[in-house]
Amino acid sequence: MDLNSASTIVLQVLTQATSQDTAVLKPAEEQLKQWETQPGFYSVLLNIFTNHTLDVNVRWLAVLYFKNGIDRYWRRVAPHALSEEEKTSLRAGLITNFNEPVNQIATQISVLIAKVARVDCPRQWPELIPTLLESVKVQDDLRQHRALLTFYHVTKTLASKRLAADRKLFYDLASGIYSFACSLWNHHTDTFLQQVCTGNEAAATNSLERTLLSLKVLRKLTVHGFVEPHWSVEVMGFLHAVFERLKQFLECSRSIRAENVCRDRLEKTIILFTKVLLDFLDQHPFSFTTLIQRSLEFAVSYVFTEAGEGIVFERFIVQCMNLIKMIVKNYAYKPSKNIEDSSPETLEAHKIKTAFFTYPTLMEICRRLVTHYFLLTNEELTMWEEDPEGFTVEETGGYSWKYSLRPCTEVLFIDIFHEYNQTLTPVLLEMVHGLQGSTNMEDTSAILIKDAVYNAVGLAAYELFDSVDFDQWFKNQLLAELQVSHNRYKPIRRRVIWLIGQWISVKFKSDLRPMLYEAIRNLLQDQDLVVSINKSCYIYDFEFRTDQFLPYLESMFTLLFQLLQEVTQCDTKMHVLHVLSCVIERVNIQIRPYVGCLVQYLPLLWKQSEEHNMLRCAILTTLIHLVQGLGTDSKNLYPFLLPVIQLSTDVSQPPHVYLLEDGLELWLVTLENSPCLTPELLRIFQNMSALLELSSENLKNCFKIINAYIFLSSSEFLQTYAADLCRSFCELLEELTTEGQVQILKVVENVLKVNPVLGPQMFQPLLPSIFKGILDGERYPVVMSTYLGIVGRVLLQNASFFSLLLSQMACELGQELDQILSNMIEMWVDRMDNITQPERRKLSALALLSLLPSLN
């Protein structure tokens, strides 16, 4: 491809490819696709995206095509790989000028340079790193920033390689450039701090960007660039410097306004400091030992004392808590029960932890977690008041514990309480005892404190098993609190029922259940509380007694159904359906008088949930329990039920990815509870061939479904589907494991059992391989036992067909019929010990005895 003549043509097509008109766009995309493998195409793209006078959208598209081409054609072994000459030219052109004015394009160029570096650096591209190191020193702000951006992406990419040879190369690179990276970071950091002091915000923002990028480089080098980083004075020096820099940056945040652009970058840099520590702790726990004391002192002082007031922000608090949690839970720091089996490093780390977590420190952390971080905020209370459902969805599942404050504090509390429960149990119990009796309804602070303490007792339920008489507490206080109807007491009623939900599987007498059911029934009528009750109080555990619940069944089911209709969020509907499913499952057939309303509503809910596959999964689970509860009466559901099964198990429909497992289970229970095989139920089996082709973990349920059809109506079913089934089985037997093969053979055995006349004819193509398996002495006992069971049934129940099969085998193997029979009987008698099931042993004995009256 001649560059001069080609550039104009490619530029024109790229321009067309940025068009909004599909008539122009599609041909242009096709043309570009054809050029992807043409020599010189990527050189043209390089010329285009480095020409700053061209349209930004065209240059952006050129960069993307170049980047995608690296993935497809850069490696030597790739089809249509680029020539070494062109790659040499492209590598040189990519690092000639770091002067891209558009940030988005500059980032893409840095990423594509990193992609090339992943393949070629350092062997084919030894000049890359030296060029980058020189370029980050220049005084030109733009060139310096773009070079630093590229330096980061290259370092990040090389650090991600995992082969031993690549790791060795990165270790060599890290040791060679670490000192330079540290000095670069220190220079930009000092420059930023000076500019903040002088009030030069624009310059400070630019310097902060460079500080952030150089810190990202150091993070990768520190975490992935050393086998034993604690032996490197520079690495440990940098890590200790992180704490000092963090303090400086946190103090800087006082002087920078919240709405300032620089403030956002500053917070990102502070978080990156904490990520350096967290990553290093995760990858090198023993190298981190010397940093344990300082990390704990730093994190605890900012999060659990007055030192952090006015300067810490939520994400920073979360990171500090994660740091504490990782140190507390780290298995590398936990000695074995037999101290002599522990390494010196582990004992040293454990000693540091023990010295830090004294009783006063633990008490302060526990109290502050509960009375400060567990408190519901004004924003949360307002949200609950205005949108109870939305509040509950966000509280229970709207975020990850790693990145959000409330779940993070709860996880930290659980981990610390588990690790130091003997120390902290008296502290928490003292807080509980201080809350006994009634609470002043006008004292919002007291109500929120009680909510927080009850939250802590619920989270620590398993640790408090021997220390709290929960039954007495329930009868003497909690039950009375559930009955307080004052509007301001709603947080406590909500928390108490959640607390009972936490304790019910830990320690709760069965005799108290009716009192609890009564309380729940009353609470279910309070719309602000109802979602929390449904999500938190799992009353249907292994100690559930149906007789205790039956008096409340009708009212509870009615209230839950009303809730299902009233709530709007998908997540909430799923939880309500879960509770309804639990009720139906536990009371079984006694649910029949009350499910009419639910049966009528589910088709509407299914239609409304077309875009919500997880809600449809919950509906399928409910239907499974509903069919089991209704038994043969579930036939009345078929107009809705069978299309649901059809859709859920049709692999040509996109939703099957989510619905298949539950759909197969529903299909199975529908068959198990069906009084007869209807034409519609038979028609659904059309989905089975494609399901068998998947050979997935759902095969076991597929075989159960096939067996259910066989036992339900073998003749009608086999006449329709035997040929397809036999074909699928022949293909599967060559692919499946021994366990899968046995499952298929059991299906064949069941067919012969229920239909001894037609069965052998319908599955005739399978029988020769089974016969050969016996003659060859199949080495797996379970398979051999099943082979003998199948042949035994044919011999005993359909002797004429067995004679035909014997003649066929003699013909195929080129042996005398008597010799074939003799070999089979000899192998059969020899392998009788493989048959462990009494029914099969009896069958084999009868089958062999049936040969005695013959004239052979």
N, C-alpha and C positions, 0 to 999 in steps of 0.2 A: 504494500500500500504506500504510494508516493505521498509524503507528508503534505507537501504544498497543495497538490490538487485535491487530496482527500480531505484536508481540514475544512474546506468550504462545504463540501458535500455532507460530511458528518455534522458540521455545525448546523446546516439547514435541517437535517433530519432530527437532531436533538431539539431544535426550536419547535419543530412540529410535534415532537413527543411531549412538550410541555403544554400543548393546547388542551383546552377544555372540550373541544369538539371531537367526539369519538371517531368520526369519519376521517379526521386528520391524524388523531392519536394512534389508532390501532395499526395502520400501515407503517407508521414511523417506528413503533415498537417492534414490529416484525422485522423491519429492515435492520434495526440495531441488533436484534437477536442473531441475524444471519452474519453480521460483521464480527460478533464476539470472538470467533475463531480465526479471523483474518490477521495475518502478520501485519504489524504496524498500527493496528486499531487502537491499542492502548497508548501508543506514543502520541497519536492524534488527540486522544482524550486528555492526556497530560498537557499538551499545548493549549487545549481549550480551557480547562479549569484553572490553569495558572495565568490566563489572560484576563486581567482585572477590568478590562474595558468592556467585556461581554456581559450579557444579561445574567443576573444572579441565578435565576431559575435554571438557565441552560448550564451554567457552570456547576450548579448543585447536582443536576442530573448526570453530568459527565463524571463527577466524583463518585457517585453511586455506582455507575456502570463499571468504573475502574475498580472500585472496592469489591464488587461482586465477582469481577473477573479474576481477582487474586485468589478467591476461594476455589474457583473452578479450574483455572488454567496455569497457576503459577508453579505448582510442584512439577518436577521433571517427569514423574510417572503419570501425570494427568493426561487424558485424551486431549489432543489439540493443544498441548502445552506450549507456552511461549518459548521462543528461542533464547539461548543464553545471551546472545548479542543484544537482543531487544531488552531483556531484563537488566543487563548491565547499564544500558542507556537510561532506562526508566529509573533505576536506583539512583543514578547520578542526578537526574532531573528532579527527583522528589526532594532532595536536600540541598538544592542550589540556593533557594531563597525562602526564608521563613518570614514572609511579609504579606500573608493573606489578610485582607482587611475585614472580611466577613466572618464573624465568630462561628456560625454554624458550619460553614465550609472549612474553616481552619480545623475544627474538631474532626470532621470527616477525613481530612487529609492526614491528621495525626493518627487516626485509627487505621487508615489504610497503610501508612508507613509501618505501624506496629504489626500489621498482618504480614507484610513482607519480611519484617525483622524476625517474626516467629519462625519463618522457613529458612531465611538466609543468614541471620546474624548469629555468630560473628564470622563464620567461615567464608561465605560468599560476599559478606558486606562488612568487612572489618573497619571501614572508615565511618560507619554510622555513629557509633558512640563517641569517638573523638570529635566528630563534626558537631554533634549535639552539645558536648561539653564546652566547646569553643563558642558556640552560638548563644548559650545562656549567659555568657559573660559580657556580651556586647552592650553598649549603652543605649542603643535604640530600643525604646519601650516595646514597640510592636514586635520586632524580630525576637527580642528576648522572651516575650510572653509566648509566642508561637513555638519557639524552640523548647521552652520549658514544658509547654503542653504536650509536645511530641515526646519529649524525654519521659514524661509521666506515662503516656500510653505505651511506649516501647517497654519501659520497666515493668509495667503491669502485665503486659502480654508475656514477656520472657519469664516472669515470676510464676505464671500459671502453668508452665510446662512441667510434666511430672516424670518423664523418663530419666533414668539415673544419669545418663550422659548429659542431658539438658540441665539437670539439677547442678551437676558439677560445673558446667559452663556458667550458670548463674551465680554460683558461689564465687567463682573466680572474678566475675564482673563486679559483684557486690564488694568484695574485698578491695578491688582496684579503685572503685569510684566512691566508696562510702565516706571517706574523709572530705572529698570535694562536695558531696551532697550535703553533708552536715554544715560545712562552711557556707554553702549557698543558702541553706535554710536560715542559718543564724543571721546572715547578712540581710535577707529580706525581712526577717522578723524584727531585727533591730531598727531597720529603716521604717517599718510600719509603726512601731511604738513611738519613735521620735516624731513622726508626722502626726500621730494622734495628739501628742503633747503640744505640738505647735498649732493644732487646729486646722491643718491642711487636709480636709476631708477627701478631696478628689485624688490627691496624691496617695493618701492613706489607703483608699479603696484599691488603687492599682497595685500598691505594694502588698496589700493583703491577699490579692489574687495570686501573686507570685509566692507568697508565704504558703498559701494553701496548696498550690501545685508542688512546691518543693517538699512539703510535708507528706504529700501523697507518695512521692518518689521514695522518701525515707521510710515510710510505712512498709512498702513492698520490700525494700532492701533489708530492713530490720527483721521482719517476720519470716521472709523466705530465703534470705541470702546467706544464712550461717547455720552450720550444723549444730554447733554449741556456742551460741552467741554470748554466753556469760564469760567466755574467755577473751572476748574482744573488749578492750578498754573503751574504744570509741562507741560501740553499740550501747554498753551499759552507761557510758557518760551521757549519750543522747537520751536514753530512757529516764535517767534521773533529771535531766534538764527539762523533760516534758512537764514535770510537776511545777517547776518554777515558771515556765512559760504559761502554763495553764492559769496560774495565779495572776500573772501579769495581764493576760487576755480577759480574765473575768473582771479584773479591776477596770480595764478599758471599757467594758460594757456599761459601766456607770455613766461614762461621759458621752456615750453615743446614743442618740435618740432612737426609740423603738421603731419609728417609721423610716429611719435612714437606711439606704441601700447597703451601706457598709455594715450595719448591724446584722443583717441577714448573713452576710459572708463571715462576719466575726463569729456568729453562733455556729456556723458550719465548721469553721476552723477549730473551735473549742470541742465540738463533737468529734472531729477527726483526731484530736489529741487522745480522747478517751478510747477511740477505736484502736489506736496504736497499742495502748495498754491491754485492751481486751483481746486483740488478736495475738499479741505476744504471749499473754497468759494461756490462751487456748493452744497455741502451737508449741510453746516452750515452758511448760509449767515449772520445771526444776530451775531453769535459767531465771525465772521470775521470782525465785525464792527471796532474793535480796531486796526485791521491790514490794514484798507483801506488806511489811510494816508501814512503809510510806504510803502505799496505795490505800490501805485501810484508814490510816490517819487522815489522809486527804479527803477521801470519800465521806467518811463519817462526819468530819468537821463541817463540810459544806452542806450535807444533807440532814444531819441530825443535831446540829448546834446552831447558835445564832450567827456563826461566821458567814453562812451563805445568804442571809437575809438581804434582799435588795439586789442581788447580783445573779443568783442562779435562775435557770429557766427550766421548763418541764423536761425537755429532751435531755438536758445535762443531768438532771436528777435521776432520770431513768438509767442513763449510762453509768452513773456512780453506783446505783443500786445493783445493776447487772455485774459490776466489778466486784462488789461485796459478795453477791450471791455466788459468782464463779469461784471466788477464793474459799468461801464456806463449804461449797459442795464438791470441790475438786478432789477427785479420787486419788490423785497423785500425792495429796497432802494428808491422807488418812492412813494411820498406821494399821497394820494387821492386828488381829486379836492377840497373836503371839508376837510380842514386840521384836523378838530376835529375827523375825522374818521380814521386818521392814528395812528399807534402805536408809542410809544416813541422811540422804536428801529429804526423804519423806519425814523422818523424825525431826529434822531441823525446821522444816516448814510447819509441821504440827506444833512445835514448840513456840514458834513466832505467833501463830494463830491463838494458841492458848494464852500466851502472855498478853495479847491485845484484848481478847474478848473476856474481860473481867466482869464480875457481877455488876458494878456500876455502869459499865459501858453497855452491856446487854440490856439492863433495865431501861436505860435511856433510849436505846434504839427501839425496844419493844413499845415503850410508852409513847414515843413520838410517832412511830408507825401507826399506832391505833388512834391516838387522840389528835393527830395532825393530818396524816396522809389518808386515813380511812374515812375521814369526815366527808359527808356529802356537801358539795359546794352549792352556793346560791344558784349558779347556772344549772347544776344538775337538778336541784329542787324545782326550779322554774320549768325546766324541760319536762320533768315528770308531771308537773301540774298541767302543762299545756298539751303534752303528748305522751301519756303513760306508755303506750305501746312502743313508740319510737325510742323512748328512754330505755326501756327494758331490753329491746333488741340490741341497742348500742352497748349497754352495760354488760350483757352476757356473751356477745359474740362479735361485736363490731370492730374489734381490734386485737392485735397480738400483744401478749404480755411483754415481749421484748422491747416494744417501742412506745407503749402507752402507760401513763403513770399509774392509774388505779390497778390494773391487773399486775403490773410490775411490783407494786408495793405488796400486794397480796401474796405473790409468789415468793418474794423475799421474806415476808413474815413466816410463811409455811416452812421454808428451808431453814431459817434461823431457829424457829421453834422446834423443828425436828432435831436439829443438831445439838441444841442446848436446852432441851425440854425440862430437864431437872432444875435448871436455874430459872427458867422463865415461867414455869407453871405457877409457882406461888405469886409471881408478879401479876399474871393475868387473873388469877383467882381473886386477888386483892381488889383488882379493878371491878370484877363482877360483884363482889360483896358490897362494894361502895355504891352499887346501883339498885340494891334491893328496895322493894316498896314502890309506892307510886311516884310518878314524875310530874312536876309542875308543868301543866299544859302551856303556860305562858313562857316557859324557859326553853326557847328553841335550841340553845346551846346544849342544855342537858339532854334533850331528846336526841340530838345528833351524836353526842358522846355515847349514849346508850346504844344507839344504832351501830356505832363503830365497834364498841366492845362486844356486842352480840355477834357482829361479823367475825371478829377475831376468834371467839369461842367456836363458831361454826367451822372456820377454816382449820382450827386445831383439834377438831373432834376426836380423831384417832389418837392423838397424843394425850388427850385429857381423859381417856376412857376410865382410868383407875382413880381419877381425882375429882370427878364430878358425878353426883347422883342425879342424873338427868331426869329420871322419872319423878323424883320429888320436886325438882325445879319446875318441871312441866306442870305438875298438879298445883303447886303452891304459888307460882308466879306467872309463868308463861301463858297458861290457859286464861288467866284473868286478864292479861295484857291483850290477848286476842279479842277480848270482848269489849275493850274500851272503844267507844264509837266516836270519840272526839276527832274532828277533822285533822287537827295538828298531830294526832297520834298515828296517822297513817304510816309514816316511815317505820315506826316500831312494829305495827301489826305486820307490815310487809317483811321486816327483818326477822321477826319471831317465827313466822311460818317457813321462811327460808332456813332458819336455824334448825327447826324441827326436821326439815328435809335433809339437812346435813347429818343429824344425829340418828335418824330413824333406822339406818342400817348399821349403826355403831352400838347403840344402847337405848332400847325403848321397849318396854313391856307390851306384850300383845294385848293384855287386858285394857290398856289405855287407848287402844285404837278407836273404839266407838266414840270416845270423847273428842278425839282428834277429828274424826269424820264429821261430827256435829259442827265443830268449829270451822272446818273447811267449807262446809255447805253454806254457812252464814257468810263467810268471806267471799265466796264465789259470786255473791250478789253485789259486791263492791267493784265497780268497773275499773277504778284506779289500781286496785290490788290484784285483780283477777289474773293478769298475765304473769305476774311474779309468782303467784301461787302455783299456777300450772307449770311453770318452768322449774320451780325450786323444790317442790314437795313431792318426792317420788314415794308415794305411800304404798306402791304395789311391789314390795320387795319379796324376798324368799319367805318371810314370815307372814305373808298376807293370808288371811282366813276369809274365805268367801262368805261363810255364815255371818261373820261380823259386819260385812260390807253390804249385804243384801238389803237391809232396811233403808239404806241410803242410795241404792243403785238408781232408782228411777229419778230422784231429784238431782243427783250428781250428774247423771248422763244428760238430763234435760238442760242443766245449767252449762255443762261443757259444750253441748251442741249449740246453744244460744251464743256462747262465746265464739265458737268456730265461725258462725255466720257474721258476727259483729266485727271481728278483727279484720284488718286490711293488709297487714304486712305478711309476706310469704313465710318468713322465719317464724312468726307467731302461729300462723295456721299449722305449720309443721309440728310445732310443740304441742298444740292442742290435739292434733291428730294422734300424736304419740301417746298422750295420756288416754285418749279414747280407745286406742288400740290395746293399751295395757288393761283397761277395764274389760273390754270384750274378751281378751285372751284369758283373764283370770276367772270371769264368771261363766264363760263358755255358753252353753245352750240357754242359760237363764237370762241372756241378754235379748232373746227373741222378741219379747213383748215391747221393747223400747227402741228398736233400731229402725222403725219405719221412717221416721223423719230423716235420719242419716242416710238411709238408702235412697231417698228421694233427692237429697241435697248433693250427694257425691258426684253424679253426672254433671251437674252445673259447675261444681268446683273443678272437676277434671277439665272441662272446657275452658274455664277461666285461667287455668294454670298452664296453658299451652306453651308459654315462654319460660316456665319455671320448672325445669326437670326435677329439681330436688324436692319440690312440693309434690310433684307427681309420684316420686318414689315413696313419700310419706302416705299418699293415697293408696298406692299399691300395698303397702304394709297393712294399712287399715282394712283393705279388702281381704287380705289373707286371713286376718283374724275374724273378720265378719263371715267369710265363707265357712270357716271352721266352727263358728258359733251357730250359724244357721243350719249346718249339715245339709241334708237333701233339699231343704227349703231354699237353698242358695240358687236352685234352678230358676227361681223367679227373677234373679239378678242378671240372667244371661243376656238380655238385650243390651245392657250396659257393660257387663263383665267381659264377654267374649271379644268385642271390639278393642277393649283395653288390653287384653292378653295378646290379641293379634298385632296391635301396634308395638307393644313393648318387646315382642320377641321377633319382630321383622328386622333383620339385619340390613335391609336396604333403606330403612328409615333412620335418619340421624339420631333421634332420641334414644335408640336402642343402646347407645353407649352408656347412658345413665340408667335406663329402665330394665335392661335385660335380666339381671340377676333376680330382682324382685318379681319381674314378669314371669320368669320360669317357675318361681316358687308358687306364685298365684295360679299358674296353669296347673301345676301338680295338685295343689289342694282342691282346686275346682274339680279335677278328675276324681280325686279320692272321695269327694262328697257328692259326686254326680249319681243320680239314680239310674241313668241310662245314657247311651251315647247318642246325642242329637246330631243331625246333619251339620249344624253350625260348629259344634264342638269338633267333629271329625274334620271339617274344612280347615280349621286352624293348623292342623298337622302339616299343612303345606310349608309352614315356616321351618320345619325340622331339618330338612336336607341342608339348607344353608347354615343352620346352627351347628350341625355335625361337622361341616367343613371347617368351621372356625377352630376346632380342636382346642378349645379354651378350658379354663378351670370350671366352666359350667357344664361340661360333658356329663358329669355324674348325675346332675339333675335332669339332663336330657334323657339319659337311659332310664331314670325313674319314671319319666313321663311316658316313654315308649312302653315300659312294662305296665303302666296304669291303663293305657289304651288296650293292651293285649288282654288284660284281665277283665276290662270293662265290656269289651265286645270284640273278641278275637277275629271271628269270621269276617264281619263287616270291615273292620280296620285293615286286616291283612289283604283282603281282596282289593282294597283301594291303594294301599301303600307298600305292600310287601316287596314289590320289584325295586322301588326307589330305595327302600330301607336296606335291602340286600346289597344293592350297588354301593351305597354309602359305607356299609360295614366292610365290604371287600377292600375298599380304599383305605379305611381307617385301620384295619388290622395290620397293614404294613407300616403305619406311622406311629401307633400308640405304644406306650409303655406296657409292661406286663399287666399292671393293674387295669389299664384301659381295655386291653384285650379280653381280660376276664369279664369285665362289665358287658362287652358285646356278646361274648359267649353265653353269659347268663340270660341275656335277652332271647337268644336263639333257643336256649334250653326251656325258657318259659313258653315260647311259641309251641314247641313240641309237646310241652306238658298240657296245654289247654286245647291244642288242635293237632293231635297225632296223625291225622290223615292228610290234611292240607299242608301242615307245617314243613315236613321234609321236602315237599315239592317246591314250596315257595322259597326256601333257603337252600335249595340244591347246589347253587354255585359255591356256597361256603363249605359244604361237607367234604369235598375231596381234600382240601387243605387240612381240615381237622383230622381226617383219616390218616393222611401222611404224617401229621404231627404225632399220632399214636405209634405208627410204624417206626418213625425215626427216634422214638423215645424222648419226647419233649422233656427238657431238663428242669423246667420250673414246675414243682409239684402242684401248685394251684391251677396252672393252665392244664396240666395233664389230667388232673381230677375232673376239670370241666369238660375236656375233650371226651373222656370216658363216659361222663354223664350224658352228653349229647348222643354219642353213638349207641350207648346203652338204651336210651329211649327209642331211637329209631329201630333198633333190633327187637326190642320187646313189644313195641306198639305198632310197628309197621314192617313186618318181616319181609314182605314182598319188595318194598322199597329198598330194604337193606340188601337184598339179593342183587337188585339192579346196581346199587352203589358198589357192591363188591365186584361185580363184573366190570364196571367202569374203571375201577382202580386197577384190576388185573390187566385190562387193556392198556391203560396209560403207563403202567410200570413195566409192561412186557413180561409178566410173570403168570404162573398158573394160578387159577382161582383158589385151589386148595392150599397152595403155598402162602398166598396172601392172607387167607383166613387163619392158617396155622401161626404165621408170624404175629398177626394181630392178637390172637388169643394168648400167645406166649408173653407178649409185652403187657397185655392187660393183667394177667395173673401176677406177673413180676412187679407191676406198679400198683397193686391193690392197696399197699400201705400208704400211697399218696392220698388216697381217698379217706378223709377224716370225718366227713359228715355221715352219720348213720343212714340217712335217707339215700344218699348216693351209693353207699356200700351195699345196701339192700338192693338197690336198682341194678348194680353191676352183677351181683350174685344171681338175681332173677334172669337178667339178660343172658348171662353165660349158660345158665341152666336151660334156657329156652332152646339152645342149640342141640341139646342131647337127643330130643326126639327126631331130629332131622336125619336124612339119609346120607349126609356127608360123612 
